[in-house]
């Protein structure tokens, strides 16, 4: 969501706390050492690749639903994870109308 006011309202409607910070500035999120996990839901490969790679290089955990990113760059992602063992990559995705088949 690029509309912060709408994102905050959605968060609060779902029971979110006012102390939760919302940002559309990817660079600030990636550089903030107090953030240890990044949820990537952009889809596709670009700019998701940059954000996922920078987050892993910073030792942040990454959660993604991007099958295209994993298919295109899995060897490089595995190398990054080996270089930064404190970071984890988690993924789950639905295809075929909601049937979870990436990880069952």
Legacy VTK file of the C-alpha trace (Angstrom):
# vtk DataFile Version 3.0
C-alpha trace
ASCII
DATASET POLYDATA
POINTS 104 float
0.000 0.000 0.000
1.371 3.364 -0.878
-1.274 5.344 1.013
0.004 5.407 4.595
-3.305 6.685 5.988
-5.159 3.797 4.330
-2.561 1.295 5.559
-2.829 2.590 9.124
-6.626 2.393 9.006
-6.426 -1.183 7.695
-3.943 -2.067 10.433
-6.142 -0.591 13.159
-9.254 -2.258 11.707
-7.418 -5.572 12.102
-6.569 -4.860 15.734
-3.154 -3.279 15.160
-1.472 -1.140 17.753
-0.860 2.616 17.281
2.796 2.078 18.163
3.350 0.142 14.916
5.240 2.225 12.401
4.312 2.148 8.711
6.626 3.377 5.979
6.794 3.401 2.196
10.518 4.217 2.229
12.218 0.906 1.352
15.704 2.284 1.916
14.835 3.419 5.434
13.411 -0.011 6.230
16.430 -1.828 4.810
18.907 0.392 6.687
17.057 0.406 10.022
18.986 -1.955 12.306
16.023 -2.267 14.670
14.026 -4.031 11.932
14.967 -7.706 11.772
12.359 -9.010 9.311
11.069 -7.864 5.930
7.837 -9.045 4.355
8.131 -8.715 0.564
4.822 -8.821 -1.285
5.638 -6.767 -4.377
5.672 -9.787 -6.617
7.622 -10.144 -9.797
11.362 -9.777 -9.852
12.226 -6.070 -9.910
12.393 -4.159 -7.522
11.712 -7.120 -5.229
15.121 -8.643 -6.030
16.984 -5.564 -4.814
15.012 -5.339 -1.577
15.284 -9.062 -0.800
19.014 -9.167 -1.547
19.792 -6.031 0.503
17.700 -7.321 3.409
19.490 -10.691 3.402
22.880 -8.970 3.131
21.910 -6.930 6.196
21.119 -10.146 8.066
17.362 -9.547 8.069
14.871 -12.369 7.751
12.811 -12.221 4.559
9.328 -13.575 3.998
8.176 -13.632 0.384
5.374 -14.976 -1.760
7.248 -14.240 -4.995
7.590 -17.442 -6.968
9.117 -15.521 -9.880
11.906 -14.163 -7.682
12.691 -17.593 -6.259
12.622 -19.236 -9.689
14.894 -16.616 -11.245
17.439 -16.184 -8.447
17.364 -19.200 -6.134
21.086 -20.080 -6.561
22.098 -16.497 -5.728
19.693 -16.418 -2.778
21.136 -19.678 -1.443
24.636 -18.165 -1.702
23.489 -15.054 0.194
21.966 -17.201 2.922
25.221 -19.142 3.230
27.150 -15.858 3.564
24.680 -14.503 6.137
23.676 -17.507 8.266
21.707 -15.413 10.759
19.221 -14.468 8.019
16.377 -16.757 7.029
14.259 -16.849 3.897
10.702 -18.037 4.380
8.180 -18.431 1.611
4.683 -19.593 1.001
2.597 -18.990 -2.031
-0.719 -20.088 -3.372
-1.348 -21.061 -6.958
-4.302 -22.660 -8.696
-6.846 -20.490 -6.921
-5.565 -20.870 -3.388
-4.078 -24.366 -3.220
-0.803 -24.088 -1.250
1.710 -26.191 -3.180
5.064 -24.450 -2.656
5.226 -25.825 0.880
2.643 -28.257 2.121
LINES 1 105
104 0 1 2 3 4 5 6 7 8 9 10 11 12 13 14 15 16 17 18 19 20 21 22 23 24 25 26 27 28 29 30 31 32 33 34 35 36 37 38 39 40 41 42 43 44 45 46 47 48 49 50 51 52 53 54 55 56 57 58 59 60 61 62 63 64 65 66 67 68 69 70 71 72 73 74 75 76 77 78 79 80 81 82 83 84 85 86 87 88 89 90 91 92 93 94 95 96 97 98 99 100 101 102 103
